[in-house]
Amino acid sequence: MLFPISDDNSDRHITPYITWAIILINVLVFIFLQGMGANIAFTYAFSTVPAEILNNTDIITDGKVIRDLASGQSFQVPGLQPTPIPVYGTILTSMFMHGGFGHLAGNMLYLWIFGDNLENRLGHMRYLLFYLLCGIIASLSHVLFTAYTGADPLVPSLGASGAISGVLGGYLLLYPNRRVNALLGWLIIAIPSWIALGMWIVLQLVSGFGAIAGEADGVAYAAHIGGFAAGLLLVKLFDRGEPQPPPHRTQWISRRY
């Protein structure tokens, strides 16, 4: 399995403030507002619930106990909490929350690797709008997929994966041959981005078809696919072309005689 760890940033000319800010916000929300996963009430209140989006209604449910037939253990599953903002607003808030350390770390690593190049190409504000729009489309893709497949519409979804998938789609279209350093076992190899990201989207498609067949694993693959497609289709609308490097300053040295 290939695992990207870095890419070629030799042509980056601006500091990726927006990418860094998004990463920082995600980390701070997870630590201080989600209580590193312990604050279930906050997480369930601000996650996207497909049934709420489809009906524009805040739904509150009681917690329940679920018994795992394989292990025999019982788990307390919390109910949906009151949402103190319009339910459509959760499409945005859910983009900055995560289900655990692994979920957060994986998403932020991909954003760290690929986001700065796209921000360099689009510019700060265009990149921010592109990121948020891809995240919104990704979340709505999951909502529609849930309605289409008849999956449980009361299961909340959260994470930056959909928006980051849009970043990956835009990156692939603009930089298909850029060198990406990836781990292959214990080796670090350099591969073009179309291989690294192509393998990633194929995995999402295969897993998404598995979800349709009932092999759900708790991952909103429709959001990944929808976000990736949005990135591919929309990035040219936000693209300002290859940025020009800043002019080199010539230092004039004079001596007094």
C-alpha positions in Angstrom: 0.0 0.0 0.0 1.4 3.4 -1.0 1.2 6.1 1.7 2.1 9.7 0.6 4.3 11.6 2.9 5.4 14.7 0.9 5.5 16.2 -2.6 7.6 18.6 -4.6 7.2 22.2 -3.3 10.0 23.7 -5.3 7.7 26.1 -7.2 5.7 27.4 -4.2 6.0 31.2 -3.9 3.5 32.0 -1.2 3.1 31.0 2.4 0.0 28.7 2.7 -1.7 30.6 5.5 -5.1 29.2 4.7 -4.0 25.6 4.6 -2.2 26.1 7.9 -5.2 27.8 9.4 -7.6 25.1 8.4 -5.3 22.5 10.0 -5.0 24.5 13.2 -8.8 25.0 13.4 -9.4 21.2 13.0 -6.9 20.4 15.7 -8.2 23.0 18.1 -11.8 21.9 17.6 -10.9 18.3 18.2 -9.0 19.1 21.4 -11.0 21.8 23.0 -14.6 21.5 21.7 -14.8 17.7 21.0 -12.7 17.0 24.1 -10.5 14.7 22.0 -13.6 12.6 21.2 -15.0 12.6 24.8 -17.6 15.4 24.3 -20.2 13.3 22.4 -22.9 15.9 23.0 -21.0 18.6 21.1 -20.0 16.2 18.3 -23.5 14.9 17.8 -25.0 18.4 17.9 -22.8 19.8 15.2 -22.4 16.8 12.9 -24.4 16.5 9.6 -27.4 14.2 10.0 -28.8 13.3 6.6 -32.4 13.1 7.9 -32.1 16.6 9.3 -30.8 18.0 6.0 -33.4 16.3 4.0 -36.3 17.5 6.2 -34.8 20.8 7.5 -35.7 19.7 11.0 -33.6 19.3 14.1 -34.0 15.8 15.3 -33.4 14.7 18.9 -33.3 11.0 19.8 -32.7 9.0 23.0 -29.5 7.0 23.5 -29.7 3.2 23.2 -27.7 0.1 24.1 -26.4 -2.0 21.2 -25.1 -5.6 21.7 -22.3 -6.8 19.5 -23.2 -10.3 18.5 -19.6 -11.2 17.7 -18.0 -10.2 21.0 -21.1 -10.3 23.3 -20.3 -6.8 24.6 -22.8 -4.1 24.9 -22.3 -0.4 24.0 -24.1 2.7 24.9 -24.8 4.7 21.7 -25.8 8.3 22.4 -28.8 9.9 20.8 -28.8 13.0 18.6 -28.4 16.2 20.5 -30.2 19.6 20.0 -28.5 21.6 17.3 -28.2 25.3 18.4 -27.8 26.5 14.8 -29.9 26.0 11.7 -29.4 22.3 10.6 -28.0 23.4 7.2 -25.2 25.0 9.1 -23.9 21.6 10.2 -22.8 21.0 6.7 -20.0 23.5 7.5 -19.4 22.7 11.2 -19.0 19.0 10.5 -16.1 19.8 8.1 -14.0 20.8 11.1 -14.7 17.8 13.4 -13.3 14.3 13.5 -14.1 10.9 15.0 -10.7 10.2 16.5 -7.0 10.8 16.4 -6.4 8.6 13.4 -9.2 10.2 11.5 -7.8 13.7 12.2 -4.1 12.8 11.6 -4.8 11.1 8.2 -6.9 14.0 7.0 -4.5 16.7 8.1 -1.5 14.9 6.6 -3.1 14.8 3.2 -4.1 18.5 3.5 -0.6 19.4 4.6 1.0 17.6 1.6 -1.4 18.7 -1.2 -3.1 21.8 0.1 -0.2 24.2 -0.1 0.4 23.6 -3.8 -3.2 24.3 -4.6 -3.3 27.4 -2.5 -0.1 28.6 -4.3 -1.9 28.1 -7.6 -5.4 29.5 -6.7 -4.4 32.2 -4.2 -5.5 32.4 -0.6 -9.2 33.5 -0.9 -10.0 31.5 -4.1 -8.5 28.4 -2.4 -10.6 28.9 0.7 -13.8 29.3 -1.3 -12.8 26.2 -3.4 -12.2 24.2 -0.2 -15.5 25.1 1.4 -17.5 24.6 -1.7 -16.0 21.1 -2.3 -16.8 20.2 1.4 -20.4 21.3 1.0 -20.8 19.3 -2.2 -19.2 16.3 -0.6 -21.5 16.4 2.4 -24.6 16.8 0.2 -23.4 13.8 -1.9 -23.4 11.7 1.3 -26.9 12.9 2.2 -28.2 12.0 -1.3 -26.4 8.7 -1.2 -27.9 7.9 2.1 -31.4 8.7 0.8 -30.8 6.7 -2.4 -29.5 3.5 -0.7 -31.9 3.5 2.2 -29.1 3.7 4.8 -29.9 4.9 8.2 -30.4 8.7 7.8 -30.0 9.3 11.6 -26.3 8.3 11.6 -24.3 11.6 11.9 -21.3 12.2 9.6 -18.3 14.5 10.2 -14.8 15.1 9.0 -12.7 17.2 6.6 -12.4 14.2 4.2 -14.9 15.5 1.6 -13.3 19.0 1.4 -9.8 17.5 1.3 -11.0 15.1 -1.5 -11.8 18.2 -3.5 -8.3 19.4 -2.9 -7.0 16.1 -4.2 -9.2 16.2 -7.3 -8.0 19.8 -8.1 -4.4 18.8 -7.5 -4.6 15.8 -9.8 -6.0 17.9 -12.6 -3.5 20.7 -12.3 -0.4 18.6 -11.3 -0.9 15.1 -12.7 2.9 14.5 -13.0 4.1 16.2 -9.9 6.5 14.0 -7.8 4.9 12.6 -4.7 7.1 10.8 -2.1 5.4 7.8 -0.7 6.1 5.0 1.7 6.0 1.5 0.2 6.7 -0.8 3.2 9.9 0.6 4.6 11.0 2.2 1.3 10.4 5.8 0.2 9.7 6.0 -3.5 8.9 9.0 -5.8 5.9 8.5 -8.0 3.8 10.9 -10.2 0.6 12.2 -8.5 -1.7 10.5 -10.9 -0.5 7.2 -9.5 -0.8 8.2 -5.9 -4.1 9.9 -6.2 -5.4 7.6 -8.8 -5.0 4.6 -6.5 -6.7 6.6 -3.7 -9.9 7.4 -5.8 -10.1 3.8 -7.1 -10.1 2.6 -3.5 -12.9 5.0 -2.7 -14.9 3.8 -5.7 -14.5 0.2 -4.9 -15.4 0.8 -1.2 -18.4 2.9 -2.2 -19.8 0.1 -4.3 -19.2 -2.2 -1.3 -21.3 0.2 0.8 -24.1 -0.1 -1.8 -23.9 -3.8 -1.5 -24.3 -3.5 2.3 -20.7 -3.9 3.3 -20.6 -0.6 5.3 -17.6 0.2 7.5 -18.7 3.5 8.9 -16.8 5.6 6.2 -18.8 8.1 4.1 -17.3 7.1 0.8 -19.9 9.0 -1.2 -18.6 12.2 0.4 -15.0 11.3 -0.7 -16.2 10.6 -4.2 -18.4 13.6 -4.4 -15.7 15.9 -3.1 -13.1 14.5 -5.5 -15.5 15.0 -8.5 -16.2 18.5 -7.3 -12.5 19.3 -7.2 -12.0 18.0 -10.7 -14.9 19.9 -12.1 -14.5 23.2 -10.3 -10.8 23.8 -9.9 -10.5 25.4 -13.4 -13.1 28.0 -12.4 -10.9 29.1 -9.5 -7.5 28.6 -11.2 -5.6 31.8 -11.8 -2.8 30.1 -13.8 0.7 29.4 -12.9 1.9 32.0 -10.4 5.0 34.0 -11.3 7.9 33.9 -8.9 8.6 37.2 -7.1 11.3 39.3 -8.8 14.7 38.9 -7.4 16.0 42.0 -5.8 19.3 43.3 -7.0 21.5 44.6 -4.3 23.6 47.6 -5.3 26.8 47.9 -3.3 28.6 51.3 -3.2 31.7 52.4 -1.5 32.6 55.9 -0.3 35.9 57.2 -1.4 
